[in-house]
Amino acid sequence: MTRSRAVLSSLIVPVLFLAAAPFVGAENTGQLQDQLKKSADLSSPTAAGLKPWHAKLSVQLYDLKGVSTGAGTVEEWWMAPGNEKRVFAIPDYQGTEIITSDGIFRSAGLISEPMTLATILNQFVNPMAEEDKAAGFKPTARTLQLGGVTLPCIMLAKSNSRVANQPIGFYPSWCTEPGKDTLRVFVDDGGVAVVRNGISSFQGKDIPTDVSVTFGGNVIGTGRMEAISLDGMPSAPFAPDRDMSKALPKPVELKGKKLEGQAAKRTDPDFTQAAGVRDQSTHTINGSLQGDIEIRLWVGEDGQIRDMRLESYPDPGVAQTAFDAVRQWTFHPLMVEGRAVPFTGTLDFEINKGFEIQGVRH
């Protein structure tokens, strides 16, 4: 591994919310899709044709207020697409995960990766992972101001006739170096951002040497590539041990009010607090805000949120308010045949038809 471009900036913490603007010029969906593919090909060390490799990462995790929740390592052995092994050594998350063409297998008692840990790992191994949850979303050009540099970005967004200029960060967005295909920033989940602070070349791919995950002005996770090489690889493909459990191919869907009923702790959004951040491009009827906010959640076996995605919203300010409130929710584990399983579903928040942003009245 050879060192190349160094730190772009860690200034995303104070500037994140979110100095974004629509891309100047007509959008071409095909061109944007091609650009995403180029960035994925350049920034992913898991493409077909690469030699097997072994890497060791050090990670530090924090809560949403920036308080440390643990540090440790993740080792990754990548044999080929669809065949890899991971060993986690973090105080609250220890065990082995093996990925094969038959699915994902984990050590007894090991559950799906916590959200911040998965976010960090994806940036090193599969930075375009969120594309899997955005099928049918339209690529949209955006820009992001970072430390005085304007980064071109592509956001995979749902169409929304009520909001003329959807902000970057509500949907998975990838930003590259100006004039280049190398990924530098990933933003999603209502403002969670990952900065790829340093970039090195390995087997012709641009991979990060360290990343930082931020939210609301706080660093909530960091990862550093301690080593990556072609050494230490076994001669045979990875296969799960007998005592490993196979993960469900997809989370259980909870429809209607079932997801809300599964909540153990909930914080309801206070939409009156959105008055000062309303986007003037929002469409309203007679000056009042109307419509629902729908947020899809993916929840782990432990009842903690793994991912969030907007399904619909009438205004960026109230959408961010809902995001911030839902982020604090926890859920009871969902038990199926005596086993805790991941689940997904949609929360629906109704904006009263009489809600008036300017006057903050109901």
Summary of the structure (lengths in Angstrom):
residues: 362
radius of gyration: 20.8
end to end distance: 59.1
largest distance: 68.8
contacts: 1132
relative contact order: 0.17
helix: 16%
strand: 44%
